[in-house]
Amino acid sequence: MGIMGQFREEIESVKRRDPAARNAFEIVLTYSGLHAVLAYRAAHALYQKKLYTPARMISQTARFFTGIEIHPGAKIGKGFFIDHGMGVVIGETAEIGDNCLIYQGVTLGGTGKDKGKRHPTLGNNVMVGSGARVLGPFKVGDNAKIAANAVVLSEIPPDSTAVGVPARVVRRKGVKTDACELLDQVHIPDPVAQELCRQRIKIEALEKKLDELLNNTNNEK
C-alpha cells in the first residue's frame, strides 16, 4: 500500500470508530490521534533506515503538539486509531496489530531497564480503555478488551475482557469466568473492598462455628 493509500486507511479507521467524525476534512484538521499516527509513520520509516535522531525528533515534535508519545521503534499495523489521545505513551518495543483502538491516558510500557523486548504486543482488533496500563513483554490476544484504568501485568487470552488492578480476565469468548463473580460489572471494581468482603464472610462463618461449639459445651455441662 502506498503513502496515500495508507493515509486514506487511517482516515477511514477514524470514521468507522468515532460517530462524532463528520467528514475527512474535519478529521485531517482536528484529530490529534491521527496527527500522532501519521507522524509515527514518518518517524518509523526513518528509524528503519537507522536514522534514529531524526526519527526521535519527529516523534518528540508530535508529542509536543498532540500530547501523544509513540516511539519510532514501535511496530504498528494498519487501521490504528487513538481516540482523544492525550497522555498516550507507546514504548520502543511495543507491537500493535491491525485495527486496534486505544483511548486517552493509555500506557504500553515496560517494567524495568532490561534490554530487548520489554513492551507489550497487542493482537488484532484489541481495545484498550482510557487510563489503562499494559506493562511488560507479553501478548494481549486478538479481539481482547482492556477496561478503563486496568493495570495489565500478564498475558491476556484472545477474545477476553480484562478488568481491575491488577487486571483479571472476567469474560472469555462471551462467557463469564469464575473471576467475574468477584467483580462488579456495572461499577469500577475495587479489589480491596472485594477481598475485605471475602474475609468478612470467612470471619462470620468462623464465629458461627465458635458459637455452636460453645453452646454444645454449655449443654454438656
Secondary structure, 3 states (H helix, E strand, C coil): CCHHHHHHHHHHHHHHHCCCCCCHHHHHHHCHHHHHHHHHHHHHHHHHCCCHHHHHHHHHHHHHHHCCEECCCCEECCCCEECCCCCCEECCCCEECCCCEECCCCEEECCCCCCCCCCCEECCCCEECCCCEEECCCEECCCCEECCCCEECCCECCCEEEECCCCEEEEECCEECHHHHHCCCCCCCCHHHHHHHHHHHHHHHHHHHHHHHHHHHHHHC
